[in-house]
């Protein structure tokens, strides 16, 4: 069951990463912006580290899904004002494109 939990967590992070790659390509080549790309990848590193630590606490696939669903809800609930906007930086960058 642990392998399936890890595969689920990896698949969800792979989805975020593919969105990040598309965002990076459009930002660098179409809009010639590098700072938002660096900001997204720094946010993604933190996001993946925090979710990995949280997913390790559970032993089932449901735990991985609930963790990611909870973080998605949390990203939508956090207000868009400083300093809280830094917690949702990557999410806002993806939503803006």
C-alpha positions in Angstrom: 0.0 0.0 0.0 2.9 2.3 0.6 4.1 2.1 -3.0 0.6 3.1 -4.2 0.6 6.0 -1.8 4.0 7.2 -3.1 2.9 6.7 -6.7 -0.2 8.8 -6.1 1.8 11.6 -4.4 4.3 11.5 -7.3 1.6 11.7 -9.9 0.0 14.7 -8.2 3.4 16.4 -8.0 4.1 15.5 -11.6 0.9 17.2 -12.6 2.0 20.4 -10.8 5.4 20.1 -12.4 3.9 19.8 -15.9 1.9 22.9 -15.3 5.1 24.6 -14.1 7.0 23.6 -17.2 4.2 25.0 -19.4 4.2 28.2 -17.3 8.0 28.4 -17.5 8.1 28.0 -21.3 5.4 30.6 -21.8 7.0 33.1 -19.4 10.5 32.8 -20.7 9.9 32.5 -24.5 6.7 34.5 -24.9 6.8 37.2 -22.2 10.6 37.3 -21.6 10.1 37.1 -17.8 12.5 35.1 -15.6 11.7 36.3 -12.1 8.2 34.8 -12.0 9.6 31.5 -13.2 12.2 31.4 -10.5 9.5 32.3 -8.0 7.3 29.5 -9.1 10.0 26.9 -8.9 11.1 28.1 -5.4 7.4 27.9 -4.3 7.1 24.4 -5.9 10.2 23.2 -4.0 8.6 24.3 -0.7 5.2 22.9 -1.6 6.5 19.5 -2.6 8.7 19.3 0.5 5.8 20.2 2.8 3.4 17.8 1.1 6.0 15.0 1.2 6.4 15.4 4.9 2.6 15.4 5.4 2.1 12.4 3.1 4.7 10.4 5.1 2.5 10.6 8.1 -0.2 8.5 6.5 -0.1 4.8 5.4 -2.8 4.8 2.7 -3.6 6.3 -0.7 -6.5 8.2 0.9 -4.0 10.0 3.1 -2.1 11.3 0.1 -5.2 12.4 -1.7 -6.6 14.1 1.4 -3.3 15.9 2.0 -3.2 17.3 -1.5 -6.9 18.1 -1.5 -6.5 19.9 1.8 -3.6 21.9 0.5 -5.5 22.8 -2.6 -8.4 24.1 -0.4 -5.9 25.9 1.8 -4.4 27.6 -1.2 -7.8 28.9 -2.2 -8.7 30.1 1.3 -5.4 32.0 2.0 -6.0 35.7 1.4 -4.1 37.5 -1.4 -2.4 40.0 0.8 1.2 40.1 2.0 2.6 38.1 3.8 0.1 35.4 3.0 0.3 35.8 -0.7 3.8 34.4 -0.6 2.3 31.0 0.5 0.2 31.0 -2.6 2.7 32.5 -5.0 3.0 29.5 -7.4 -0.7 28.9 -7.4 -1.4 32.5 -8.3 1.2 32.5 -11.0 -0.4 29.4 -12.6 -3.9 30.8 -12.3 -2.8 34.1 -13.9 -1.6 32.4 -17.1 
